[in-house]
Amino acid sequence: MVQLQSPPETLEIAGRRFRSRLMTGTGKYRSFEQMRAAIEASGSEIVTVAIRRVQEGVPGHGGLGQQLDWSRYWLLPNTAGSSTAEEAVRYAQLGREMAKVLGQEDNNWVKLEVIPESKYLLPDPLGTLQAAERLIKLGFVVLPYINADFHLARRLWEMGCATVMPLGSPIGSGQGLQNAAAIALIIAESPVPVVVDAGIRTPADACRAMEMGAQALLVNTAIAQAEDPQAMGRAMGLACEAGRLAFGAGAIPIKQYASASSPLAGRLG
């Protein structure tokens, strides 16, 4: 039997194409060995690194730049730990220099995070807008982490951000897609890729986000803190792929009543 297979659809951000739609983080792993194995198993090609934590030598982050083969992965420096727009811009510039050191001379990407408080870890919309505007003028490809706020997302993509990254629920909470309806509005209107970031707990969450039409996901804690990060990484990668295929396939509509799957024509009396 000949099996027909659709060509793999690629993710495109700022003119760069990727086979995988799963982005992964590097924090919260129990060891570098687990991190490497999980990221490889996930199939992820975009890996984010918190520049502030690397610069300050936070335990678990020292030497992080040397722990992965950066000829295989695209570095996405992030400004995690920045409480103001000024801090975020400074760490973005350090991240660009780090990318050059790691051999990615043309890497101007930054995942923009401006989070002024440590209890809820919710992004500051005004600080994010201010930092994004400055970074775009400095030539950065900006991927902003935001609340699931349609009007904020629109301001950012109109400004020239390469993606918008609404949170599914608070960072590391494992609450899943608590903001699904708001994210769906953003997906419906956004001219740039929508990357659901934060709150994903299980592959079911990942698959649901992709079925909604998100172009990509960023997952860290759910993989890093799983009992078996390598297995969870693979599971998240497969869920991301399955959800995207399902989105393209088009699900049947929900009906109030049952509908027979077997044809009634020609049935025996």
N, C-alpha and C positions, 0 to 999 in steps of 0.2 A: 504494500500500500504506500502510495506516495503521500508524504506529509508536507503540507504547505505551511510555511512559516513566514510571517510578516517580517520585513527587515526591522532591526531594532531602531526605535525612535530615539533620537539624541536630545539631550538637554543643551540648550544654548544660552549662555550668559555673556553679554558684552563681546559677542563674536567668537567666543571659545566654546567648543563642543565637548560634551562628556557622554559616555555611554550610561553611566550610573546616575540615578536621580536621588541617591542617598548621600548626604554630606555627614561626616562624622567628626566628633570632637576628640580631644586628647586628655581631658581632665577626668579625675575621680577613679582612674584605673588603679588596681592594687599593685601592678608592676608594669614596667615597660614591655615585658614579654607578652603579658595579656593584651596590652594595647595594640602591639603589632599584629598579633594573631587575630584579634577581633576586627581590626580595620581591614586586614586582608580578606578575611572571611566575608565581610559585608559587601565587598566589591566596590566600595566607595572610592572615588577619585579626587574628591575635594575634602581636605582635612583642615579643620580650624585649630588655631593655637592662640592661647591668651598671651599676648605680648607682655603685658605688665607682669604677669606671674613668672614668665621666663626671665625678664629683666631683673626682677627682685629675688630670683633664686628660691621661689617657694618650693618646699619639699614636694617631690613628685614631678616638678617641672624643670629642674636643673638638668642641662644636657639634652633637653627634649628635641632640639633641632637636629641632633645627631642620631636619634633613635629610629628615624624613618628614612626610606630611600626617596628623596624628593625628586628623583627623575621619574618616579611612578605616580606621585601624588601632587596635586596642585595645592599650594599653601594658601589658606585663607586666614590671614592674621586677624585677630579680633581685639577689640578695645575693652574687654571685660575688666571690671574693676574701676572704670572711669566714672566719676560722679558728676563731671561737668563736660561741656563741649570742648573746653580748652584741653583738658586731660585727654579726651578722646582723640583730638587732632594730634597731640604730641605722640601718643602711643601708635597711632596709625603711621606716622612718619618713621618711628622706630621699626614698625612691622615691615614697611617697604624696604628698609635697609637690611633687615633680617632675611627677607626673600632674596635679595641680591647675594648675600653671603652664602645662601643655600643653593645658589646656581640659577635662580629664577629672575633673571635680569629685567624681564618685561612684566613682572608681576606688580601691578598697582592696586590689587584688590584689598578691601578691608571690610570685615563684618563690623558694622558700627553698633556699639552698645554704650548708652549713657544711662547709668542706673545710680541715682543719688542716695538710695537707702538700702540697708542690708536685710531688713526683715521680710519684705515682700518681693524684692528684686524685680520690680516693675520698671520698664523703661520710661524715661522722662521725654515726653513728646516735644517740648520746646527745645530742650538741649539736643535732642536728636536732629531736629530741623536745622538748628544753628550749626551743628557740627557737619551735617551732610552738605550744606551749602558751601562751607569752607573747604571741605575735602574735595568736592567736585571741582572747585576752582583750582585746587592744587593737583588736579589730574588723576585723582583716585577713582577706581571703580567701586562704588559704594553699595553695600548690601546691608540695609538698616534693619535692626531688630526692633519691633514695635508692638504695642498693644494692637488688638484686632479692631482698629479704628479706620473706617473707610475713608473719612475725610483726611486724616493724617497720611494714609497710604497714597491717596491721590496727590497730595501736596508733594510727596517725596518722588513719585514717578514723574510728575510734571517737572520737577526740579532737575531730573536727570539721573536718579538712582537706577542701578542696573537690575535690582530686584526689590521686592518688599518681603519682610520676614515676620509675619504676625505670629504671636505666641498662641499655642493651643490651650495652654493653662500655665500657671507659674513655673519657672525654671525648677527642674528637679522634683516637682510635686507628684508626677506620675498620675495626674488627674485626667489625662487624655484630652479630647477635644471639647473642652467646656465652652469654647467660643466658636463652635462650628457654624452657626448661622451668620455671624459677623464675618468670619473668614470666607464663607461662600459669596457674600456680597463683593468682597475684595477680588476674589477669583473671577467673578463674572465680568468685572469692569477693567481689570488691570491689563495694560499693554505690555507689562514686563513680567517675568516669571515670579510666581508667588511661592515662597518657600516656607512651609509651616515649621516653626521652630519652638521648642520647649513644651514640656508636659506629656510628650509621648511616653507611654508605659509599655505597651505590648505591640506585637506585629499587627493585631487587629486595629489598633489606633492608627498605625502607619498606613495600613491598607485603606482605611476609611478616609483619611486625609487625601490620599491619591485618587480614590474613587470620586471625591468631590471635585477634582480637577486641579488640585495643587500640582505645580510642575516639579517640585522637589521637597525633600524633608531634610532637616538637620536633627540628628539624634546623638546624644552623648550619654547622659546619666543612665538611661534605660539599658544601654549596652554595657557601659563600664561597671555598673553596680549589680548586674545580673549575676546569679550564681555561676553561670558559665558564659562569660562575655563573648567568647568565640562563637558559640552556638547562637547566642542572641544576635550577634552581628550578622551572621548568615541569615537568620530568620527575618531581621529587619530589611535586609537587602532584597530577599525574595518577596516580602510583603509589599515593598515599594514597587517592585516590578509588576506584581500581580494587580495591585490597585490601579496602576497606570494603564495596564492592558484592559482592565475592566471598564475604566473610564472611556477608553477609546471604543470599546465594544458596544457600549450603550446598554444599560440595564433595562429590564422590562418595567413598565409602569406599575405602581402599587394600585391594587384594586380593592374595593370594599368586600367583594364576594369572590367565591371560588370560581375558577375557570378551568374546565377539563383540558388536560394536555393531550388526550387521545382523540382522534377525529371521530365525529358522530356519523358521518356519511358512510353508507354501506354497512351499517351495523346489522346484526342479525335481529330479527323481530323477537 
